[in-house]
């Protein structure tokens, strides 16, 4: 099992104002939530660890996890409210986010809420997004990552959002605890630009993460594709040309499919990751890029199934 840790929230997609109203559509979301569902759709056993409200939105989140086949035994149910992430997309389908939920369920996870011991069936842990730096959930999950370092495969996706709770103040200090525990770090070019205020290249960011101990760093570059860095070297693959509806969930699809492909090929282990050659890394990137390409053709974070990814891979790019 891959246990995904972080936030589950409600994405509120808003349309342009019309006659004094702003039409909206509420759907389950949150980057770690999406990754857990993405793994399940790719045929990988997944669980979700995070704070989930007992309100109507929280019930929707828990029901969707269960319906998708995600293990809900690690949910921490609470009377705190659910966070709302309001999303507006521009003419090119690129989203902007604003978060509403001070003291909400996803941010309130305490060290006492964590399992004192994980079963042997949990092979890997995945962390990401704003709960890495929010209080008190961030330090709680960082302690879990540090505790399990060397015992489980650990993957991290910063998924930076400047408008997320707390902004970027203290981000690097909080996130570094996760980076130091990580075997795999998946990030986007936008994460690098935002996190270092445009002063660092993706190559420099990857070198920083590798120096902290990661065996593989993958940075997505939108329609241009993705680049991986490891002891085997650097390799890039182009993106697949598709008609974009919006890019919500594309990074989550990429992260989930990277983990799924490692699991499918028996490489969800630090030693196996360190031994990947360039050809194997390229195959990982091609698979994950196909999953991300499928996701951007759909409205919202609708991650693909294994059959859909294989079907796309069987057609010429």
Secondary structure, DSSP 8 states (H G I E B T S, - for coil): -EEEES--EEEEEE---BTTB--EEEEEE-HHHHHHHHHHHTT--EEEEEEEESSHHHHHHHHHHHHTT-B-TTEEEESS---EEEEEE-TTS-EEEEEE-TT-GGG---GGGS-SS--TT--EEEEESGGGTSTTHHHHHHHHHHHHBTTBEEEEE----TTSTTTTTTHHHHHHHHHHH-SEEEEEHHHHHHHTTT-S-HHHHHHHHHHTT-SEEEEE-GGG-EEEEETTEEEEE-------S--TTHHHHHHHHHHHHHHHTT--SHHHHHT--HHHHHHHHHHHHHHHHHHHTSSSS----HHHHHHHHTS--
